[in-house]
Amino acid sequence: MTEIHSEMYEKKAQVIECRESGTMTFRSDDVDEARDIGSKLYYPHEVRVLGDEHKFQMRMTAATFGPVTLGRLDYSTEVEIYTNELKDAYQVNIPMRGELATGSGRARTVATPHHAAVYRCDQRTVLRGWASPYPTPVLALKIDRRALEDQLAARLGITVVNPIIFDVDLDLDTVVGRQWLSLVEGLSHQLDSPEALALHPIVAAPMAECLMSGLLVAAEHDYRGRLYAPKPALPGLVRLAIDYMEAHAQEPMTVAQVARHVGVSVRALQLGFQTSLGTTPMRQLKLIRLQHARKELLNADPYAVGVTEIARRWGFLHVGRFAGEYKAAFGSSPSEDLRTVPFR
C-alpha cells in the first residue's frame, strides 16, 4: 500500500486519505487515473465509460490484510471494465445495491446483493454497471491464488496444482452464503474506522483464513463436494507412522525404521498406506519433505539462502530431480517460489 500511496500522492486531480489502520481512500475524476489506481490494487484492466463522461468519478476505499484485499468501489456513471486472465488471484464482487452484469470466461451472471460474482484466476473478466442514479458501491474481494489453493489443500489433505474451477454465481441467500456475507460486510464497515481491528497484525492472518475457508464452503467449485464429504479416519498405525515421519523428516529414514517405530512389519505398514492413502510410506515421506521445503522456500530471504541449500536440508541431493518433483507437486518451480514471494 505504501508504494501506491507514494506514486499517487503527487497527482492533484485525486483526493487521497491514508488512515493509520492501513485503509486508503481514492477519488478521481480522470478515467486513466482511475484505471491506474484499480490496476495497482487489483489487476491490470481497461475502463470504458458508457454513461455521461462529464459526470465520471471513481471512488474507492480499500485495505489489504494478508493475502486478501477488500475494497468498496463506486463509479458515478455507467462503466464497463474488463481484464485478461487474473492469473495470481481469485476475485469476488458483491453489489451493495443494484445490479452488476458480469462474467468470468464464457460464464455470465447478474450480481446483486443476493448473488455475488466469483471470478476464476484462469479466465478473463468483464463487468458492467453503475447505471443507477443512486450510488451503487460494490464490495470487491481479491484473494491471492496461492493462499486460497493452499487453504483448500490443507482442508482436504491433498496437493492442489490446477486452478479451482468456481461457478461464477454465488448464492448469498443460503445459510452459509448469508453467514459468509455477514463476515465480508462486517469487515467492510471497518474500512471506515481509524482503528480497524481486522487490520491489526495479530488479527489479520486468522481473519483472512476465515474469509478464504468461508468462500470455499459457500461457493460452488470442483472441490466443494469433497469438503462436505466425511473424511475417513486414518488407521492408527498409519497416523503414528506419518507423525513419526513429520517429526524426523530431516533425518535419514527407512521403511523398516518406521515399521519398527509403530510396531508392525514392513509389509503391514506398506499395506496400511496403500489401503488408506493409495501410496507407499516412502512416497509419503517424500511429499512431507517437499512440503517442508516449500514452506521454507516461501518464507526464505533469496539473498541469504539458495534452492540447493534448502533442498539438501530436506534430503534432496539431486537438485534437478528435486525441481522436477517440486513442480509436479505444487505447479511452480523452487526458484520461482523463492524469488516471487517477498521476504517477511
Secondary structure, 3 states (H helix, E strand, C coil): CHHHHHHHCCCCCEEEEECCCCCEEEEECCHHHHHHHHHHHCCCEEEEECCCHHHCCEEEEEEEECCEEEEEEEECCCEEEEECCCCCEEEEEEECCCCEEEEECCEEEEEECCEEEEECCCCCEEEEECCCCCCCCEEEEEEEHHHHHHHHHHHHCCCCCCCCCECCEEECCCHHHHHHHHHHHHHHHHCCCCCCHHHCHHHHHHHHHHHHHHHHHHCCECCHHHHHCCCCCCCHHHHHHHHHHHHCCCCCCCHHHHHHHHCCCHHHHHHHHHHHHCCCHHHHHHHHHHHHHHHHHHHCCCCCCCHHHHHHHCCCCCHHHHHHHHHHHHCCCHHHHHHHCCCC
